[in-house]
Amino acid sequence: MPRLTKKVFLDLAIWMVSFGLIIALCFPFFTIALGISSEQALQPRFFFATLCAGLIAGAANYLLARTVIRPRLQLLSSRMRLVEDTLHGATYTGDWSACTPERCRVPVDSHDEIGDAAGSFNDLVETLFRSHEIESAVSDFANTLSSELDLDTLNKMALRQLMRHTNAEAGALLVEAAGELKVAIRHGLRDPQRLAESDHIREALRTGDCRKIELPEDVRVEALLADVRPREIMVVPVAFKKTSLAVVVLASSHPFSPESEWLLGLFRQGLGLALNNALAHDRLQRMAAIDPLTGAYNRRFGAARLHEEFTRAERSNTPLGILMIDLDHFKNINDTYGHIVGDRVLSRVSAVVRSAMREGDILIRYGGEEFMALLPGSSASDTLGIAERIRRMIKECEIKDGDQKIEVTASIGGIAYPDSDAETEEDLVRQADEALYCAKHGGRDRIEMA
């Protein structure tokens, strides 16, 4: 119908009253057709009565429409205004609490256009706030990870966030190091190292494309997954500037939603940047901690590790062994063969000592030709056994300069906590050093325990 004013309800009132009046004007002539005499039907009083009735009917219809429809439209309008105010405020404050989907929801109490409008508004609010949640999740994910430079902590945080946002029950993060994939962190996996041998993972790492593996419901991957019966497995390669860094593997007992897959695509960009920063920081840390000639930790880092290991041993009442290793007559080697050969001897001896030590033991270059070995969990007898193995392997190693074989031996001083009377880490080092001094003056190529 044509618009008469700029207000819909005013137009509605005009049209309803006008329609009532038109019906009232036509009603007397309709009664004549029904058999009422024209004298009675066309009397002014009867015309006036029908006009009043038409006017009342039109007004009543308008009031009914206003009572039924207008409150719903007013509620919808007020909620729209609330969403607008919230969006405007959140642009500057980031606070979206004024209008959550629950608070802004409009009741859908009719199956008509009004109900459809309310339902569409609710869907719009849900979509808007879900979009905000996704934006916040991506931003928080990137900010959280980019602020963390410790590689182990970063890996734990990344896997936990990825599993939470995709509703995955199991997962692992494999980091590429020296051309090999190694499991950095896992959750819910029985044999995660086998992941590195998977063709799916190697192909995803090579192509840089995400892969989704769908499994039948009756398939249970016992050799790989222990805690879930997966329906789908997502393999997400992580790269930085086209350089592969890691692979994320997520397993779920239900299909991954398109939203989860889209989120993974956004998350892996932030993870690639954060992982690259953490790896670079880790490399710098290692460069700062490792002696470039021997590959052993330098003295500064060694002092920190000694403090950590002694504090741990003291707190948990577990043994800790220390060996001071000094090459015999090393000055003669430098004077006879030159410093280049001397450096080669140091490098070779360091490799031999590391091969004689256990996994978890720590080798430190303490001085020019002097090394310190930290042996966590090693009693006095264990420390002596490791020292003897080191002494023998150094003596048996072959180091040549041309046709000449350079003979190398080492004197070793050892001590073990708490078997000794040392009360501090400084006491341990001092007594081990005194034991080394005794070994030197006792004939060299021997071991003395404090």
Residue pairs with C-beta under 8 A, 6 or more apart in sequence:
1 11
1 15
3 11
4 10
4 11
4 14
4 15
5 11
5 14
9 62
9 65
9 66
9 70
12 62
12 65
12 66
13 58
13 59
13 62
16 58
16 59
16 61
16 62
16 65
17 55
17 58
17 59
17 62
18 58
19 58
20 53
20 54
20 55
20 56
20 57
20 58
20 59
20 61
21 51
21 54
21 55
21 58
22 54
23 54
23 57
24 50
24 51
24 52
24 53
24 54
24 55
25 47
25 50
25 51
25 54
27 50
27 53
27 54
28 41
28 42
28 46
28 47
28 50
29 41
31 41
32 38
32 41
32 42
40 46
69 114
72 106
72 109
72 110
72 114
72 118
73 114
75 106
75 107
76 106
76 117
76 118
76 121
79 104
79 105
79 106
79 121
79 125
80 121
82 98
82 99
82 103
82 104
83 99
83 104
83 125
83 128
85 98
85 99
86 96
86 98
86 99
86 104
87 128
89 95
89 98
90 96
90 132
96 129
96 132
99 125
100 129
101 122
101 125
101 126
101 129
104 125
105 122
105 125
106 118
106 121
106 122
107 118
108 115
108 118
108 119
108 122
109 115
134 259
134 263
137 165
137 263
138 263
138 266
138 267
138 270
141 161
141 165
141 267
141 270
141 271
142 270
142 273
142 274
144 157
144 161
145 154
145 157
145 158
145 161
145 270
145 271
145 274
145 275
146 270
146 273
146 274
146 277
148 154
148 157
148 274
148 278
149 277
149 278
149 281
150 278
150 281
151 175
151 184
151 278
151 279
151 281
151 282
152 184
152 185
154 274
154 275
154 278
155 173
155 175
155 184
155 185
156 185
158 173
158 185
158 248
158 271
158 274
158 275
159 171
159 172
159 173
159 185
159 186
159 187
159 248
160 187
161 267
162 168
162 171
162 248
162 250
162 264
162 267
162 271
163 169
163 170
163 171
163 187
163 250
165 260
165 263
165 267
166 234
166 250
166 252
166 256
166 260
166 263
166 264
167 252
167 254
167 260
168 234
168 250
168 251
168 252
168 256
169 188
169 227
169 228
169 251
169 252
169 253
170 187
170 188
170 189
170 225
170 227
170 228
170 230
170 250
170 251
171 186
171 187
171 188
171 189
171 248
171 249
171 250
171 251
172 183
172 185
172 186
172 187
172 189
172 192
172 195
172 248
172 249
173 183
173 184
173 185
173 186
173 246
173 247
173 248
173 249
174 181
174 182
174 183
174 184
174 192
174 195
174 196
174 201
174 246
174 247
174 248
174 249
175 181
175 182
175 184
175 245
175 246
175 275
175 279
176 182
176 205
176 244
176 245
176 246
176 247
180 196
181 195
181 196
181 201
181 205
181 247
182 196
183 192
183 193
183 195
183 196
184 246
186 192
188 225
188 226
188 227
188 228
188 251
189 195
189 224
189 225
189 226
189 227
190 222
190 223
190 224
190 225
190 226
191 223
191 224
194 223
194 224
195 201
195 224
195 247
195 249
200 211
200 213
200 233
200 235
201 235
201 247
201 249
203 211
204 210
204 211
204 235
204 236
204 237
204 247
205 237
205 244
205 247
206 244
207 237
208 237
208 239
208 242
208 244
209 237
210 234
210 235
210 236
210 237
210 261
210 264
210 265
211 234
211 235
212 232
212 233
212 234
212 235
212 256
212 261
213 232
213 233
213 234
213 235
214 231
214 232
214 255
215 221
215 230
215 231
215 232
215 233
217 229
217 231
219 229
220 229
221 229
221 230
225 251
228 251
228 252
228 253
229 253
230 251
230 252
230 253
231 252
231 253
231 254
231 255
232 251
232 252
232 254
232 255
232 256
233 249
233 250
233 251
233 252
234 248
234 249
234 250
234 251
234 252
234 256
234 261
234 264
235 247
235 248
235 249
236 247
236 248
236 249
236 250
236 264
236 268
237 244
237 246
237 247
237 248
237 268
238 244
238 245
238 246
238 247
238 248
238 268
238 271
238 272
238 275
239 245
239 272
240 272
240 273
240 275
240 276
241 276
243 276
245 272
245 275
245 276
245 279
246 271
246 275
248 264
248 268
248 271
250 256
250 264
288 301
289 297
289 298
289 300
289 301
290 296
290 297
290 298
290 301
291 297
291 298
291 365
293 343
293 346
293 347
293 365
294 346
294 347
294 349
294 350
294 365
294 371
295 347
295 350
295 351
295 354
296 350
296 354
296 363
296 364
296 365
296 371
297 305
297 362
297 363
297 364
297 365
298 364
298 365
299 364
299 365
299 366
299 367
301 364
302 362
302 364
302 365
302 366
302 372
302 374
305 362
305 364
305 374
306 322
306 364
306 372
306 374
306 425
306 429
307 425
309 320
309 362
309 374
309 376
310 320
310 417
310 424
310 425
310 428
312 318
312 376
313 319
313 320
313 376
313 417
313 418
314 417
317 418
318 376
318 377
319 377
319 378
319 379
319 380
319 382
319 416
319 417
319 418
319 419
320 374
320 375
320 376
320 377
320 378
320 416
320 417
320 428
321 373
321 374
321 375
321 378
321 379
321 380
321 382
321 383
321 386
321 414
321 415
321 416
321 417
322 372
322 373
322 374
322 375
322 383
322 414
322 415
322 416
322 417
322 428
322 429
322 432
323 372
323 373
323 375
323 383
323 386
323 387
323 390
323 412
323 413
323 414
323 432
324 366
324 370
324 371
324 372
324 412
324 413
324 414
324 429
324 432
324 433
324 435
324 436
325 353
325 370
325 371
325 372
325 373
325 390
325 410
325 411
325 412
325 436
326 369
326 370
326 371
326 410
326 411
326 412
326 436
326 440
327 333
327 345
327 346
327 349
327 369
327 370
327 394
327 408
327 409
327 410
328 408
328 409
328 410
328 411
328 440
328 444
328 445
329 444
330 342
330 345
330 368
330 369
333 341
333 342
333 345
333 406
333 408
334 341
334 342
337 401
337 406
341 401
341 406
344 399
345 399
345 406
345 408
346 369
348 397
348 399
349 371
349 394
349 397
349 408
349 410
350 363
350 365
350 371
352 390
352 393
352 394
352 397
353 363
353 371
353 373
353 390
353 393
353 394
354 363
355 393
356 386
356 389
356 390
356 393
357 363
357 373
357 375
357 386
357 390
358 375
358 386
360 376
360 377
361 373
361 374
361 375
361 376
361 378
361 386
362 373
362 374
362 376
363 371
363 372
363 373
364 371
364 372
364 373
364 374
365 371
366 372
372 429
372 432
373 386
373 390
375 382
375 383
375 386
378 386
378 416
379 416
379 419
380 416
380 419
380 420
380 449
382 416
383 414
383 415
383 416
383 449
384 414
384 447
384 449
387 412
387 414
387 447
387 449
388 447
390 410
390 412
391 409
391 410
391 412
391 445
391 446
391 447
394 408
394 409
394 410
395 407
395 408
395 409
395 410
395 445
397 408
398 405
399 405
399 406
399 408
400 406
409 444
409 445
410 445
411 436
411 439
411 440
411 444
411 445
411 446
411 447
412 436
412 439
412 446
412 447
412 448
413 432
413 433
413 434
413 435
413 436
413 437
413 438
413 439
413 447
413 448
413 449
413 450
414 432
414 435
414 447
414 448
414 449
414 450
415 422
415 428
415 431
415 432
415 435
415 449
415 450
416 449
417 428
420 428
420 431
420 450
421 427
422 428
422 430
422 431
422 450
431 450
432 450
434 450
435 448
435 449
435 450
436 448
438 448
439 446
439 447
439 448
442 448
